[in-house]
Amino acid sequence: MKNGLKLLAMFLMVGTSFVQASSDAAIEERIKPVGEVCVQGDPCADAAPVAAAASSGPRSGEEVYNTKCAACHSTGAAGAPVSGNAAQWAPRIEQGLETLVSHAINGFNAMPARGTCMDCSDEEVGAAVEFMVDASK
């Protein structure tokens, strides 16, 4: 019986240390950082440089409209003039394209700056405005 108790105690000690080790590993896995910040000029030790996405040139006005502007300008959300609606666009077109582009870039009334297209260049925003104006004449 003594040997049985010793054997049981040994199994309990081994089992407990195994459970603790796997529990520690699981905790470390759950709380490990998901990434790190690398500042230009101070490369991270194990980080490979990330190549910048190749630009294929400026997006067309239609592409910018379809991916960024249509959410509001196809529905009239927040009072946005609907693209293709000549009556809604006529008073705006009378202000001139330069004014419309300035409003689109800087924001105007309920429209936020760049219509929330923060990755659009001024040229792309202007092309989207021209696309909507042409569709609304």
C-alpha positions as a Markdown table, in Angstrom:
| # | Residue | x | y | z |
|---|---|---|---|---|
| 1 | Met | 0.0 | 0.0 | 0.0 |
| 2 | Lys | 2.9 | 2.3 | 0.7 |
| 3 | Asn | 4.2 | 1.8 | -2.8 |
| 4 | Gly | 0.8 | 2.5 | -4.3 |
| 5 | Leu | 0.5 | 5.8 | -2.4 |
| 6 | Lys | 4.0 | 6.8 | -3.5 |
| 7 | Leu | 3.2 | 5.9 | -7.1 |
| 8 | Leu | -0.1 | 7.9 | -6.9 |
| 9 | Ala | 1.8 | 10.9 | -5.4 |
| 10 | Met | 4.4 | 10.7 | -8.2 |
| 11 | Phe | 1.6 | 10.7 | -10.9 |
| 12 | Leu | -0.1 | 13.6 | -9.2 |
| 13 | Met | 3.1 | 15.6 | -9.1 |
| 14 | Val | 4.0 | 14.9 | -12.7 |
| 15 | Gly | 0.4 | 15.6 | -13.9 |
| 16 | Thr | 0.2 | 18.8 | -11.9 |
| 17 | Ser | 3.5 | 20.1 | -13.4 |
| 18 | Phe | 2.4 | 19.1 | -16.9 |
| 19 | Val | -0.9 | 20.9 | -16.5 |
| 20 | Gln | 0.8 | 24.0 | -15.1 |
| 21 | Ala | 3.4 | 24.1 | -18.0 |
| 22 | Ser | 0.6 | 23.8 | -20.6 |
| 23 | Ser | -1.4 | 26.4 | -18.8 |
| 24 | Asp | 1.5 | 28.8 | -18.7 |
| 25 | Ala | 2.1 | 28.3 | -22.4 |
| 26 | Ala | -1.6 | 28.9 | -23.2 |
| 27 | Ile | -1.5 | 32.1 | -21.1 |
| 28 | Glu | 1.7 | 33.3 | -22.9 |
| 29 | Glu | 0.1 | 32.6 | -26.3 |
| 30 | Arg | -3.1 | 34.6 | -25.3 |
| 31 | Ile | -1.3 | 37.7 | -24.0 |
| 32 | Lys | 1.5 | 37.9 | -26.5 |
| 33 | Pro | 1.7 | 41.1 | -28.6 |
| 34 | Val | 0.0 | 41.0 | -31.9 |
| 35 | Gly | 2.5 | 43.3 | -33.5 |
| 36 | Glu | 5.1 | 45.9 | -32.9 |
| 37 | Val | 5.7 | 49.5 | -34.1 |
| 38 | Cys | 8.8 | 50.2 | -36.1 |
| 39 | Val | 9.8 | 53.8 | -36.5 |
| 40 | Gln | 11.5 | 54.8 | -39.8 |
| 41 | Gly | 15.3 | 54.9 | -39.2 |
| 42 | Asp | 15.1 | 52.5 | -36.3 |
| 43 | Pro | 14.4 | 49.1 | -37.9 |
| 44 | Cys | 12.9 | 46.4 | -35.7 |
| 45 | Ala | 15.2 | 43.5 | -35.1 |
| 46 | Asp | 13.1 | 40.8 | -36.9 |
| 47 | Ala | 11.0 | 42.9 | -39.2 |
| 48 | Ala | 11.4 | 42.7 | -42.9 |
| 49 | Pro | 10.9 | 46.0 | -44.7 |
| 50 | Val | 7.4 | 46.3 | -46.1 |
| 51 | Ala | 7.3 | 47.2 | -49.7 |
| 52 | Ala | 5.0 | 50.1 | -50.5 |
| 53 | Ala | 2.0 | 49.2 | -52.7 |
| 54 | Ala | 2.8 | 50.0 | -56.3 |
| 55 | Ser | 0.6 | 52.8 | -57.5 |
| 56 | Ser | -1.0 | 52.3 | -60.9 |
| 57 | Gly | -1.5 | 56.0 | -61.2 |
| 58 | Pro | -4.5 | 58.1 | -60.2 |
| 59 | Arg | -7.9 | 56.5 | -60.0 |
| 60 | Ser | -10.6 | 57.6 | -62.4 |
| 61 | Gly | -13.4 | 59.8 | -61.3 |
| 62 | Glu | -15.8 | 56.9 | -61.9 |
| 63 | Glu | -13.7 | 54.6 | -59.8 |
| 64 | Val | -13.5 | 57.0 | -56.9 |
| 65 | Tyr | -17.2 | 57.8 | -57.2 |
| 66 | Asn | -18.1 | 54.1 | -57.2 |
| 67 | Thr | -15.9 | 53.2 | -54.2 |
| 68 | Lys | -16.1 | 56.3 | -52.1 |
| 69 | Cys | -18.8 | 58.8 | -53.1 |
| 70 | Ala | -21.7 | 56.6 | -54.1 |
| 71 | Ala | -22.7 | 55.7 | -50.6 |
| 72 | Cys | -24.1 | 59.2 | -50.1 |
| 73 | His | -24.4 | 60.6 | -53.7 |
| 74 | Ser | -26.5 | 57.6 | -54.9 |
| 75 | Thr | -28.9 | 57.7 | -52.0 |
| 76 | Gly | -29.0 | 61.4 | -51.0 |
| 77 | Ala | -27.8 | 60.6 | -47.5 |
| 78 | Ala | -27.3 | 63.7 | -45.3 |
| 79 | Gly | -28.6 | 65.9 | -48.0 |
| 80 | Ala | -26.0 | 64.9 | -50.6 |
| 81 | Pro | -27.1 | 65.8 | -54.2 |
| 82 | Val | -27.9 | 62.5 | -56.0 |
| 83 | Ser | -25.6 | 61.9 | -59.0 |
| 84 | Gly | -27.6 | 62.1 | -62.2 |
| 85 | Asn | -30.3 | 64.4 | -60.7 |
| 86 | Ala | -30.0 | 67.5 | -62.8 |
| 87 | Ala | -32.4 | 69.5 | -60.6 |
| 88 | Gln | -30.3 | 68.9 | -57.5 |
| 89 | Trp | -27.0 | 69.6 | -59.2 |
| 90 | Ala | -28.0 | 72.7 | -61.3 |
| 91 | Pro | -27.5 | 75.3 | -58.5 |
| 92 | Arg | -24.2 | 73.7 | -57.6 |
| 93 | Ile | -22.9 | 73.5 | -61.1 |
| 94 | Glu | -23.7 | 77.3 | -61.4 |
| 95 | Gln | -21.1 | 77.9 | -58.7 |
| 96 | Gly | -18.4 | 76.5 | -61.0 |
| 97 | Leu | -16.3 | 73.4 | -61.0 |
| 98 | Glu | -13.5 | 75.1 | -59.0 |
| 99 | Thr | -15.9 | 75.8 | -56.1 |
| 100 | Leu | -17.3 | 72.3 | -56.2 |
| 101 | Val | -13.9 | 70.7 | -56.1 |
| 102 | Ser | -12.9 | 73.0 | -53.2 |
| 103 | His | -16.0 | 72.0 | -51.3 |
| 104 | Ala | -15.2 | 68.3 | -51.9 |
| 105 | Ile | -11.6 | 68.6 | -50.8 |
| 106 | Asn | -12.2 | 70.8 | -47.7 |
| 107 | Gly | -15.7 | 69.7 | -46.8 |
| 108 | Phe | -18.9 | 71.7 | -47.0 |
| 109 | Asn | -22.1 | 71.6 | -44.8 |
| 110 | Ala | -22.7 | 67.9 | -44.0 |
| 111 | Met | -20.0 | 66.6 | -46.4 |
| 112 | Pro | -16.7 | 65.9 | -44.6 |
| 113 | Ala | -13.4 | 66.8 | -46.1 |
| 114 | Arg | -12.6 | 64.6 | -49.1 |
| 115 | Gly | -15.9 | 62.8 | -48.5 |
| 116 | Thr | -14.0 | 60.6 | -46.1 |
| 117 | Cys | -11.7 | 59.4 | -48.9 |
| 118 | Met | -8.5 | 60.1 | -47.0 |
| 119 | Asp | -6.4 | 58.2 | -49.5 |
| 120 | Cys | -7.6 | 60.2 | -52.5 |
| 121 | Ser | -5.4 | 62.9 | -54.0 |
| 122 | Asp | -6.8 | 66.3 | -54.9 |
| 123 | Glu | -6.7 | 65.2 | -58.5 |
| 124 | Glu | -8.8 | 62.1 | -57.7 |
| 125 | Val | -11.4 | 64.1 | -55.7 |
| 126 | Gly | -11.6 | 66.6 | -58.6 |
| 127 | Ala | -12.1 | 63.7 | -61.1 |
| 128 | Ala | -14.9 | 62.3 | -59.0 |
| 129 | Val | -16.6 | 65.7 | -58.8 |
| 130 | Glu | -16.3 | 66.1 | -62.6 |
| 131 | Phe | -17.8 | 62.6 | -63.0 |
| 132 | Met | -20.8 | 63.5 | -60.9 |
| 133 | Val | -21.3 | 66.9 | -62.7 |
| 134 | Asp | -21.1 | 65.2 | -66.1 |
| 135 | Ala | -23.6 | 62.6 | -65.0 |
| 136 | Ser | -25.9 | 65.3 | -63.7 |
| 137 | Lys | -26.1 | 67.7 | -66.7 |
